[in-house]
Structures are given as structure tokens and as C-alpha cells.
Amino acid sequence: MFFRVTIACTSAFVFFSVFAARPLAAQAFVIDVPGAILVDGGIYRGTCHHVITPSGEENISCHLTLDTGTPESETTHISYIGSNKFGPPIPCDAVITPNGRANVTCHN
């Protein structure tokens, strides 16, 4: 199977903007933000749950739905370095399904 992840130089990025922040136990923060990923010309949008621990670890989980474009013909797995508004770029993995959904996880 051949697929292309497109944005800038055939990279995929998850974009974040602050929506709401709330403290978690031990001073960690949970931030819910809008997210998007561009894959094969399709734009998937939804919500990302971003957790920053006191030690600086970041864990992001996004649940996205195809907004524009054509869904993948089969389940596709993608690993990439995503943009991160709250710190340096972060390694991410995405699973894109033929039903127009994408689940993205990122962690440092």
C-alpha cells in the first residue's frame, strides 16, 4: 500500500491551541485542545487531550473525524514528529480508518 501524508514537505502535524486547562493531582495539567491532521489530502479534525506531568512529560491523545477529503481505503498507521504548541516537536503515531476516523497519540 502506498500513501502520502501531506502538509509542507510530506509531513503530518497535529496543531494545538489552548482551549481549557485544569490542574490534575501532583500539579500536572490537562489541556483539551482542538486538533487536526492532514493525510492524503484529507483533513481530520477533532479534540486532543494533552497532559503535562510535573516532570515535563507530555502525553497527547486525539480523536479526529474526516472533515474534508476522501477516507483511506484501508486502515493506515503513520508515525511522524508533530508540532507542539506547549514544547518542542513530539513523536506521534496515528491510526486512520476507512470509516473516516483518526486516533493520534503523542508522547515524549
N, C-alpha and C positions, 0 to 999 in steps of 0.2 A: 504494500500500500504506500502511495506517495501522498503527502500532504504538505501544505505550506502554512506556516504561522506568519502572518503579515502585520507589521507595523514598523515603520522605519526600515531598518536593514534586516528583514525577515526575522524579527524578534517579536516576542509577545510580552506585553506588560500588563500588570494589574494596576489600575490607577486608584488612588485613595484620596479622599478629602474628609476632613473631620466632620462627623455628624453628631455624635454624643459620646461623652467619656464618663465612666463611673468607676470609683475605686473598688478593688477586689481585696480579699484578705492579703495581709502582709504587704500592703502598698502597691500591688500590681494594678495595672489599669486595663480596662476593657473598653475598646472603642469600636462602635458599629459605624461602618462607612459604606457609601456606595462603591461598587467595584465594576470593572469591565475588562474584558479580554477580547482581542481581535484574532480570529483564527480563520484562515482560508477565505478572507473577505467577509466573514460573518462577525457580527458584533454581539457578544453575550454580555448582559448587564444584570446586576442584582445587588446583593448585600454581602459585605465582608465583616467578619467578626475578628477583631485584631486585639490580641492580648500581649501586653508588655510586662514582663516579670521584673521584680526588683533587681535581679542580676543583669538585666538588659536583654534577656532572650525575648524574641518575638515569635508569636505563632499566629498565623492568619488562616482563616477558613472562609471560603467564598462559595455561595450558592447562586449560580447565574443561569439566566434563561436567554435563548436566542432572541435578539431584538430585531436584527435585520440580517438578511443573507439566507443561505441555504444550509440546512443541517448537515453534519457529517454523515456519510453513508454507512459507517460502522464506528464502533467505539474507538476513540483515539486517545492515546496517552502522550502528553507533552511535558518535558522538563525544560525550564528556562530560568533566567535571572530576571526577577520582576522589579519594577521601580517601587520605592518605598518612601512615602512622604515623611515617615517618622524616623528614618535612619538610612543606612547605606542600602544599596540594592540587596535583594534577598532571594535565595533559591526557592523556586516554586515548582509544583507538579500540578498538572491539570488533567482531568478526565472529561472528555467531551463525548456525549452520547448522541445517537441518531435521533432521539426524541427532542433535541434542541436544548439540552441542559448541559451545564458545565460545573464541575466541582473543582475548586482550586484550593490547595494547601501550600503554605509557605512557612518556612521556619529557618532561623539562623542558629 
